[in-house]
Amino acid sequence: MILHKDIQVGKTYSQEEIEESFNTKFGYRLAGINIRNPEDDPKYIILTSKESGPYNDELSGDTEEFFYIGEGLPDKGDQEKTNANKTLINSIDNYLPIFLFVSQNPGEWEYQGLVDVLNYQYVNNGERNIFRFKMRKLGISKP
């Protein structure tokens, strides 16, 4: 069972509440692509995006589809095929539950439900090469 406690789409959670819901610990902050591989449960991802973050994810609007920028900070040059980026790429052909949380205010994470990776491109954004994932909100809370 991935979820220890139920979470609801549209509800806001603190990092501590997310950790409690998934029975996990992130450390001092939530990274963007959090791969979880518990011993007794299937592998899954907790995906986060911040309104004020450095990646320019395109999550706004009422559309189910959006773009998510892969792992690798702007001041570090081109993004690479890190384990996190490879896991998102592999999820295109091999289903993996991906839980999306978005923060518009520090310390508050709105749960937007499960998402699916439709495809990706490795493109130049004018400054560097990035992984740009096209994703779709599934409209459900849990697998």
Sine and cosine of phi, psi and omega as CSV:
sin_phi,cos_phi,sin_psi,cos_psi,sin_omega,cos_omega
0.00,0.00,0.93,-0.37,-0.03,-1.00
-0.90,0.44,-0.73,0.69,-0.06,-1.00
-1.00,-0.03,0.79,-0.61,0.09,-1.00
-0.99,0.15,-0.63,0.78,0.05,-1.00
-0.78,-0.63,0.53,-0.85,0.03,-1.00
-0.92,0.40,0.61,-0.79,0.14,-0.99
-0.84,-0.54,0.45,-0.89,-0.09,-1.00
-0.84,-0.55,0.67,-0.74,0.06,-1.00
-0.86,0.51,0.72,-0.69,0.03,-1.00
1.00,-0.01,-0.19,0.98,0.01,-1.00
-1.00,0.00,0.53,-0.85,-0.03,-1.00
-0.99,-0.17,0.66,-0.75,-0.04,-1.00
-0.75,-0.66,0.46,-0.89,0.16,-0.99
-1.00,0.08,0.22,-0.98,0.06,-1.00
-0.85,0.52,-0.66,0.75,-0.02,-1.00
-0.89,0.45,-0.64,0.77,0.01,-1.00
-0.93,0.38,-0.60,0.80,0.06,-1.00
-0.91,0.42,-0.71,0.71,0.04,-1.00
-0.86,0.51,-0.66,0.75,0.01,-1.00
-0.92,0.38,-0.66,0.75,-0.01,-1.00
-0.88,0.47,-0.60,0.80,-0.05,-1.00
-0.98,-0.19,0.04,1.00,-0.01,-1.00
0.79,0.62,0.81,0.59,-0.05,-1.00
-0.58,-0.82,0.15,-0.99,0.08,-1.00
-0.75,-0.66,0.68,-0.73,0.00,-1.00
-0.98,-0.20,-0.31,0.95,-0.15,-0.99
0.99,-0.10,-0.51,-0.86,-0.12,-0.99
-0.97,0.25,-0.31,0.95,0.00,-1.00
-0.43,-0.90,0.29,-0.96,0.08,-1.00
-1.00,0.06,0.84,-0.55,0.11,-0.99
-0.98,0.21,0.16,-0.99,-0.01,-1.00
-0.94,0.33,-0.70,0.71,-0.03,-1.00
-0.87,-0.49,0.97,-0.23,-0.05,-1.00
-0.97,-0.24,0.98,-0.22,0.01,-1.00
-0.99,0.10,0.78,-0.62,0.02,-1.00
-0.87,-0.49,0.74,-0.67,-0.02,-1.00
-0.68,-0.73,0.92,0.38,-0.04,-1.00
-0.92,0.39,0.43,-0.90,-0.05,-1.00
-0.86,0.50,-0.70,0.72,-0.14,-0.99
-0.99,-0.16,-0.01,1.00,-0.05,-1.00
-0.81,-0.58,0.32,-0.95,0.09,-1.00
-0.94,0.34,0.37,-0.93,0.03,-1.00
-0.90,0.43,0.55,-0.84,0.05,-1.00
-0.43,-0.90,0.13,-0.99,0.01,-1.00
-0.79,-0.61,0.67,-0.74,0.23,-0.97
-0.96,-0.27,0.91,-0.41,-0.07,-1.00
-0.97,-0.24,0.75,-0.66,0.01,-1.00
-0.80,-0.60,0.44,-0.90,0.06,-1.00
-0.57,-0.82,0.68,-0.74,0.03,-1.00
-0.94,-0.34,0.68,-0.73,0.06,-1.00
-0.82,0.57,-0.62,0.78,-0.04,-1.00
-0.99,-0.14,0.30,0.96,-0.07,-1.00
-0.97,0.25,0.18,-0.98,-0.08,-1.00
-0.99,0.10,0.01,1.00,-0.18,-0.98
-0.98,-0.18,-0.29,0.96,-0.04,-1.00
0.87,0.49,0.71,0.71,0.13,-0.99
-0.87,0.49,0.55,-0.84,-0.03,-1.00
-0.95,-0.31,0.98,0.18,-0.09,-1.00
-0.96,-0.28,-0.07,1.00,-0.10,-1.00
-0.98,0.21,0.27,-0.96,0.02,-1.00
0.99,-0.14,0.14,-0.99,-0.05,-1.00
-1.00,-0.04,-0.01,1.00,-0.05,-1.00
-0.95,0.31,0.50,-0.87,0.06,-1.00
-0.97,0.25,-0.45,0.89,-0.03,-1.00
-1.00,-0.08,0.57,-0.82,0.00,-1.00
-0.44,-0.90,0.15,-0.99,0.03,-1.00
-0.90,-0.43,0.67,-0.74,-0.01,-1.00
-0.81,-0.58,0.75,-0.66,-0.01,-1.00
-1.00,0.03,0.71,-0.70,-0.06,-1.00
-0.91,0.41,-0.05,-1.00,-0.05,-1.00
-0.98,0.19,0.67,-0.74,0.04,-1.00
0.70,-0.71,0.94,-0.33,-0.09,-1.00
-0.92,0.38,0.52,-0.85,-0.03,-1.00
-0.82,0.57,-0.59,0.80,-0.05,-1.00
-0.98,0.18,0.06,1.00,-0.01,-1.00
-0.96,-0.26,0.12,0.99,0.01,-1.00
1.00,0.05,-0.37,-0.93,-0.03,-1.00
-0.87,0.50,0.59,-0.81,0.10,-1.00
-0.95,0.32,0.51,-0.86,-0.01,-1.00
-0.89,-0.46,0.19,-0.98,0.05,-1.00
-0.98,0.18,0.95,0.30,0.07,-1.00
-0.94,0.35,0.16,-0.99,0.05,-1.00
-0.84,0.54,-0.66,0.76,0.00,-1.00
-0.89,0.45,-0.74,0.67,0.01,-1.00
-0.90,0.43,-0.65,0.76,0.03,-1.00
-0.90,0.44,-0.61,0.79,0.01,-1.00
-0.91,0.42,-0.65,0.76,0.07,-1.00
-0.90,0.43,-0.67,0.74,0.03,-1.00
-0.87,0.49,-0.73,0.68,-0.03,-1.00
-0.91,0.41,-0.43,0.91,-0.02,-1.00
-0.94,0.35,-0.23,0.97,0.04,-1.00
-0.89,0.46,-0.70,0.71,-0.04,-1.00
-0.99,-0.16,-0.33,0.95,-0.04,-1.00
-0.82,-0.58,0.98,-0.20,-0.10,-0.99
-0.77,0.64,0.69,-0.73,0.04,-1.00
-0.59,-0.81,0.81,-0.59,0.04,-1.00
-0.88,0.48,0.77,-0.63,0.02,-1.00
-0.81,-0.59,0.91,-0.42,-0.04,-1.00
-0.99,-0.16,0.85,-0.53,-0.08,-1.00
-0.98,-0.21,0.81,-0.59,0.10,-0.99
-0.84,-0.54,0.71,-0.70,-0.02,-1.00
-0.83,-0.55,0.71,-0.70,0.00,-1.00
-0.93,-0.37,0.82,-0.57,0.13,-0.99
-0.95,-0.31,-0.28,0.96,0.05,-1.00
-0.77,-0.64,0.66,-0.75,-0.01,-1.00
-0.80,0.61,0.75,-0.67,0.06,-1.00
0.99,0.14,-0.03,1.00,0.00,-1.00
-0.88,-0.47,0.79,-0.62,-0.05,-1.00
-0.83,-0.56,0.92,-0.40,0.04,-1.00
-1.00,0.09,0.79,-0.61,0.02,-1.00
-0.99,0.15,0.84,-0.55,-0.03,-1.00
-0.96,-0.29,0.12,0.99,0.10,-1.00
1.00,-0.08,-0.09,-1.00,0.03,-1.00
-0.96,0.27,0.56,-0.83,0.04,-1.00
-0.76,-0.65,0.31,-0.95,-0.02,-1.00
-0.80,-0.60,0.63,-0.77,0.10,-1.00
-1.00,0.06,0.86,-0.51,0.00,-1.00
-1.00,0.07,-0.71,0.70,0.04,-1.00
-0.23,-0.97,0.00,-1.00,0.04,-1.00
-0.50,-0.87,0.32,-0.95,0.13,-0.99
-0.72,-0.69,0.52,-0.86,0.16,-0.99
-0.96,-0.27,0.97,-0.24,-0.17,-0.98
-0.80,-0.61,0.33,-0.94,0.10,-1.00
-1.00,-0.06,0.81,-0.58,-0.02,-1.00
-1.00,-0.08,0.26,0.96,-0.03,-1.00
0.99,-0.16,-0.31,0.95,0.00,-1.00
-0.84,-0.54,-0.51,0.86,-0.06,-1.00
-0.21,-0.98,0.14,-0.99,0.06,-1.00
-1.00,0.02,0.72,-0.69,-0.04,-1.00
-0.72,-0.70,0.38,-0.92,0.17,-0.98
-1.00,0.01,0.84,-0.55,-0.01,-1.00
-0.89,-0.46,0.95,-0.30,-0.07,-1.00
-1.00,-0.08,0.80,-0.59,0.13,-0.99
-1.00,0.00,0.83,-0.56,-0.10,-1.00
-0.78,-0.62,0.28,-0.96,0.01,-1.00
-0.71,-0.70,0.74,-0.68,0.12,-0.99
-0.97,0.26,0.73,-0.68,-0.05,-1.00
-1.00,-0.01,-0.24,0.97,0.04,-1.00
0.97,0.24,0.32,0.95,0.02,-1.00
-0.77,-0.63,0.41,-0.91,-0.07,-1.00
-0.99,0.11,-0.61,0.79,-0.10,-1.00
-0.53,-0.85,0.37,-0.93,-0.03,-1.00
-0.92,0.39,0.00,0.00,0.00,0.00
